[in-house]
Amino acid sequence: MTTSPPPQSSGPQIHDRHPLALALFGLTLVSGLIDAVSYLGLGHVFTANMTGNVVVIAFALAGAPGFSVAGSLTSLAAFLLGAGLAGRLATRQTAVRSPARLRAAFLLEAVLHATAAVVLFVRSPEGAAQYPVIALLALAMGIRNATVRSLGIPDLTTTVLTLTLTGLAADSRLAGGTAPRRRRKVLSVATMLAGAAPGAVLVLHGQIAWALAASAVLAGATALLYRESAPTGP
């Protein structure tokens, strides 16, 4: 009886210095900033991590103080809208990976972050601006998540680290594995931390608009620096 080989990842096998991988690391950094802004500065709402929003809604419905059903539902709705728009755009592309489409999606994210920053430079996040800002950020993150999902790059989702950390432990040599893509997994965690820490400092010092301005600059720089000569497949 023959033994089947171990399953391989279905995603494209790119190295960690590939332009696309570097762009996704940059966006992971931005995710840390956005999570700090949304959770600490916009009423304990997530705009990048929808698992967190579902749990937050449950907390609010159970009567836990400090959580908003309306805020989390606003985020979920805008996120789903963004993901739907990005998914529709992806189905119209003939190439497996179109650098032009990716740059457009990344630049759109930067524009949405910049718009949210402008709103908060004009209005307080505790007032009427809270829900529009939540919607803008969640819309941006929905577009990004759907775009990145269509790429299928292993261990570079840019917003969720649960599977990355699971793989880091489960595939480690201590667990009997071969530790594939260990550096990528560690870098994903590190870049998320590198974005969340300064984002939290800015929010805690009342500089939430500047935190969003920083996220817009980083997302824009990522889009402008990302270059691939032609569309490629896995």
Secondary structure per residue as TSV (DSSP state, phi and psi in degrees):
chain	resnum	aa	ss	phi	psi
A	1	M	-	360.0	131.8
A	2	T	-	-83.5	151.6
A	3	T	-	-102.6	129.6
A	4	S	-	-72.7	142.7
A	5	P	-	-68.1	156.7
A	6	P	-	-62.2	147.6
A	7	P	-	-62.8	142.0
A	8	Q	-	-105.7	155.7
A	9	S	-	-65.7	138.5
A	10	S	-	-83.7	-7.9
A	11	G	S	-81.9	164.5
A	12	P	-	-61.4	139.2
A	13	Q	-	-95.1	93.0
A	14	I	-	-113.0	150.1
A	15	H	-	-82.5	165.4
A	16	D	T	-71.6	-12.6
A	17	R	T	-101.5	5.3
A	18	H	S	-62.8	144.1
A	19	P	H	-52.8	-38.3
A	20	L	H	-68.9	-42.1
A	21	A	H	-61.9	-42.3
A	22	L	H	-63.1	-39.0
A	23	A	H	-63.6	-41.0
A	24	L	H	-69.9	-33.6
A	25	F	H	-63.1	-41.0
A	26	G	H	-61.1	-40.5
A	27	L	H	-71.4	-28.6
A	28	T	H	-64.5	-39.7
A	29	L	H	-58.8	-44.8
A	30	V	H	-61.5	-38.5
A	31	S	H	-59.6	-39.4
A	32	G	H	-60.6	-43.8
A	33	L	H	-60.4	-46.3
A	34	I	H	-66.4	-40.4
A	35	D	H	-63.8	-38.3
A	36	A	H	-64.1	-43.5
A	37	V	H	-64.3	-49.9
A	38	S	H	-70.2	-42.2
A	39	Y	H	-78.0	-42.7
A	40	L	H	-85.8	-27.2
A	41	G	H	-112.2	-10.5
A	42	L	T	-123.8	33.1
A	43	G	T	82.1	39.5
A	44	H	S	58.1	45.5
A	45	V	-	-115.6	140.3
A	46	F	-	-96.7	140.1
A	47	T	S	-115.8	-10.1
A	48	A	S	-111.0	-33.3
A	49	N	-	-105.8	96.9
A	50	M	H	-74.1	-23.3
A	51	T	H	-59.5	-43.9
A	52	G	H	-60.2	-39.4
A	53	N	H	-64.0	-41.3
A	54	V	H	-61.4	-42.0
A	55	V	H	-67.1	-40.9
A	56	V	H	-61.7	-40.6
A	57	I	H	-60.7	-41.7
A	58	A	H	-63.4	-41.6
A	59	F	H	-59.5	-46.8
A	60	A	H	-63.8	-41.8
A	61	L	H	-65.4	-28.7
A	62	A	T	-80.0	-5.1
A	63	G	T	94.9	9.5
A	64	A	-	-66.8	133.9
A	65	P	T	-74.1	152.4
A	66	G	T	88.5	5.6
A	67	F	-	-121.2	147.6
A	68	S	-	-122.1	118.9
A	69	V	H	-65.0	-43.8
A	70	A	H	-62.2	-42.8
A	71	G	H	-64.4	-44.4
A	72	S	H	-69.0	-37.4
A	73	L	H	-67.3	-36.9
A	74	T	H	-60.4	-44.1
A	75	S	H	-64.2	-45.4
A	76	L	H	-61.0	-44.8
A	77	A	H	-63.7	-45.1
A	78	A	H	-67.6	-38.1
A	79	F	H	-62.5	-45.7
A	80	L	H	-64.4	-37.1
A	81	L	H	-62.3	-47.0
A	82	G	H	-62.4	-42.9
A	83	A	H	-64.6	-38.6
A	84	G	H	-65.2	-42.4
A	85	L	H	-62.9	-44.4
A	86	A	H	-66.4	-38.0
A	87	G	H	-65.0	-38.5
A	88	R	H	-66.0	-39.8
A	89	L	H	-64.0	-40.9
A	90	A	H	-64.1	-35.7
A	91	T	H	-69.8	-17.6
A	92	R	T	-89.9	-3.9
A	93	Q	-	-89.6	136.2
A	94	T	S	-84.5	-28.5
A	95	A	S	-84.1	148.9
A	96	V	S	-64.0	-43.0
A	97	R	S	-136.8	113.7
A	98	S	-	-106.1	110.3
A	99	P	H	-55.8	-37.1
A	100	A	H	-63.5	-42.0
A	101	R	H	-65.4	-40.2
A	102	L	H	-65.5	-44.0
A	103	R	H	-61.5	-40.0
A	104	A	H	-62.5	-42.9
A	105	A	H	-64.7	-42.2
A	106	F	H	-67.0	-39.8
A	107	L	H	-67.2	-38.3
A	108	L	H	-62.2	-40.2
A	109	E	H	-59.0	-45.1
A	110	A	H	-60.7	-40.9
A	111	V	H	-64.1	-42.6
A	112	L	H	-65.6	-39.6
A	113	H	H	-64.4	-42.7
A	114	A	H	-63.1	-39.8
A	115	T	H	-62.6	-42.7
A	116	A	H	-62.1	-39.6
A	117	A	H	-62.3	-44.0
A	118	V	H	-60.3	-42.9
A	119	V	H	-57.9	-42.5
A	120	L	H	-78.7	-20.7
A	121	F	H	-70.5	-25.0
A	122	V	H	-95.4	-38.5
A	123	R	S	-126.1	155.4
A	124	S	-	-75.7	142.1
A	125	P	T	-68.2	-16.3
A	126	E	T	-82.2	-8.9
A	127	G	T	-102.6	-142.7
A	128	A	T	-67.9	-15.8
A	129	A	T	-76.3	-16.6
A	130	Q	H	-57.1	-50.2
A	131	Y	H	-72.6	-40.1
A	132	P	H	-60.1	-38.3
A	133	V	H	-67.2	-43.5
A	134	I	H	-56.9	-45.6
A	135	A	H	-63.9	-42.5
A	136	L	H	-62.7	-45.3
A	137	L	H	-68.2	-42.6
A	138	A	H	-67.3	-37.0
A	139	L	H	-59.8	-46.0
A	140	A	H	-60.8	-42.3
A	141	M	H	-74.5	-29.0
A	142	G	H	-65.8	-43.5
A	143	I	H	-59.7	-46.3
A	144	R	H	-65.4	-45.3
A	145	N	H	-61.5	-42.9
A	146	A	H	-66.7	-37.3
A	147	T	H	-65.7	-46.9
A	148	V	H	-68.1	-37.7
A	149	R	H	-59.5	-38.5
A	150	S	H	-66.1	-19.4
A	151	L	H	-79.2	-35.1
A	152	G	T	66.5	34.0
A	153	I	-	-78.9	120.2
A	154	P	T	-60.3	134.1
A	155	D	T	64.0	24.2
A	156	L	-	-138.7	64.3
A	157	T	-	-80.7	-20.9
A	158	T	S	77.7	-14.8
A	159	T	S	-128.7	-25.4
A	160	V	-	-120.6	129.8
A	161	L	-	-110.3	-0.7
A	162	T	H	-59.4	-51.4
A	163	L	H	-68.4	-32.8
A	164	T	H	-63.3	-46.7
A	165	L	H	-68.3	-36.8
A	166	T	H	-60.6	-46.1
A	167	G	H	-64.9	-36.1
A	168	L	H	-60.4	-39.7
A	169	A	H	-83.2	-48.1
A	170	A	H	-68.5	-30.3
A	171	D	T	-96.7	5.2
A	172	S	S	-70.2	162.1
A	173	R	G	-66.2	-30.3
A	174	L	G	-63.9	-29.5
A	175	A	G	-91.3	5.7
A	176	G	T	90.1	8.6
A	177	G	S	-95.1	-171.5
A	178	T	-	-107.9	4.8
A	179	A	-	53.8	54.3
A	180	P	T	-69.0	142.4
A	181	R	T	52.6	35.6
A	182	R	H	-61.7	-43.8
A	183	R	H	-61.4	-40.6
A	184	R	H	-62.3	-42.6
A	185	K	H	-64.8	-42.7
A	186	V	H	-65.3	-41.2
A	187	L	H	-65.8	-35.0
A	188	S	H	-62.4	-44.9
A	189	V	H	-65.4	-43.6
A	190	A	H	-64.4	-41.7
A	191	T	H	-69.4	-35.0
A	192	M	H	-62.5	-45.1
A	193	L	H	-62.4	-39.3
A	194	A	H	-66.5	-24.8
A	195	G	H	-87.4	-39.8
A	196	A	H	-69.3	-38.1
A	197	A	H	-63.9	-55.0
A	198	P	H	-66.3	-31.2
A	199	G	H	-61.5	-43.5
A	200	A	H	-63.8	-41.7
A	201	V	H	-60.3	-45.6
A	202	L	H	-62.8	-44.8
A	203	V	H	-64.8	-44.1
A	204	L	H	-66.4	-20.2
A	205	H	T	-100.9	17.3
A	206	G	T	75.8	20.5
A	207	Q	-	-112.6	47.0
A	208	I	H	-64.3	-37.2
A	209	A	H	-64.4	-38.4
A	210	W	H	-69.7	-31.5
A	211	A	H	-63.3	-41.0
A	212	L	H	-70.5	-35.0
A	213	A	H	-62.2	-39.4
A	214	A	H	-65.2	-40.2
A	215	S	H	-65.5	-36.6
A	216	A	H	-65.6	-43.0
A	217	V	H	-63.3	-44.9
A	218	L	H	-65.0	-43.5
A	219	A	H	-64.9	-40.9
A	220	G	H	-64.8	-42.3
A	221	A	H	-64.1	-39.5
A	222	T	H	-59.9	-45.0
A	223	A	H	-63.7	-42.5
A	224	L	H	-73.4	-31.4
A	225	L	H	-83.9	-20.2
A	226	Y	-	-71.3	122.2
A	227	R	-	-141.2	126.1
A	228	E	-	-130.9	141.3
A	229	S	S	-70.2	-29.4
A	230	A	S	-159.4	157.1
A	231	P	-	-59.5	140.1
A	232	T	-	-135.3	158.6
A	233	G	-	-102.2	-175.7
A	234	P	-	-60.5	360.0
